[in-house]
Amino acid sequence: SPPGSKPDKDKPMLDEAQIYDILKTTLTELFEIEPARIHKDANLYEDLEIDSIDAIDLIDHVKRQTGYRLVAEDFRHVRTIGDVIAAVLRKQAQDTP
């Protein structure tokens, strides 16, 4: 296993850029959103026209890609791509012993 990794952890430690890349790929591939529209300040609901059902799909995809399950509570105050990144980072910090 790579240096610094914990053998009992199968979840990668992701930084902001890696989480952003996962979200950008998900939004372009799953929701067919043009990459130019995707940036940290983009509002998921207004700018990217994601609805609540899409948001559930997005949460599910993020979980499969990162190993971190965001719940509805985590998503309650999420408005922008930057907010999603912050929510994943918070979840990752809570998960790290």
Solvent accessible surface area in square Angstrom, and as a share of the most:
residue,aa,sasa,rsa
1,S,129,0.83
2,P,92,0.58
3,P,137,0.86
4,G,83,0.80
5,S,49,0.32
6,K,95,0.40
7,P,128,0.81
8,D,117,0.61
9,K,70,0.30
10,D,133,0.69
11,K,65,0.28
12,P,66,0.42
13,M,125,0.56
14,L,17,0.09
15,D,79,0.41
16,E,80,0.36
17,A,62,0.48
18,Q,84,0.38
19,I,1,0.00
20,Y,40,0.15
21,D,83,0.43
22,I,31,0.16
23,L,1,0.01
24,K,61,0.26
25,T,65,0.38
26,T,2,0.01
27,L,1,0.00
28,T,34,0.19
29,E,130,0.58
30,L,82,0.41
31,F,41,0.17
32,E,147,0.66
33,I,10,0.05
34,E,91,0.41
35,P,74,0.47
36,A,98,0.76
37,R,82,0.30
38,I,6,0.03
39,H,87,0.39
40,K,84,0.35
41,D,115,0.60
42,A,0,0.00
43,N,25,0.13
44,L,1,0.00
45,Y,75,0.28
46,E,136,0.61
47,D,70,0.37
48,L,6,0.03
49,E,130,0.58
50,I,6,0.03
51,D,77,0.40
52,S,80,0.52
53,I,124,0.63
54,D,37,0.19
55,A,7,0.05
56,I,112,0.57
57,D,66,0.34
58,L,1,0.00
59,I,21,0.11
60,D,63,0.33
61,H,35,0.16
62,V,2,0.01
63,K,73,0.31
64,R,156,0.57
65,Q,91,0.40
66,T,3,0.02
67,G,31,0.30
68,Y,6,0.02
69,R,141,0.52
70,L,2,0.01
71,V,61,0.35
72,A,83,0.64
73,E,100,0.45
74,D,35,0.18
75,F,15,0.06
76,R,146,0.53
77,H,143,0.64
78,V,3,0.02
79,R,119,0.44
80,T,32,0.19
81,I,1,0.00
82,G,24,0.23
83,D,48,0.25
84,V,1,0.00
85,I,3,0.02
86,A,39,0.31
87,A,3,0.02
88,V,0,0.00
89,L,57,0.28
90,R,132,0.48
91,K,36,0.15
92,Q,10,0.04
93,A,70,0.54
94,Q,132,0.59
95,D,51,0.26
96,T,49,0.29
97,P,124,0.78
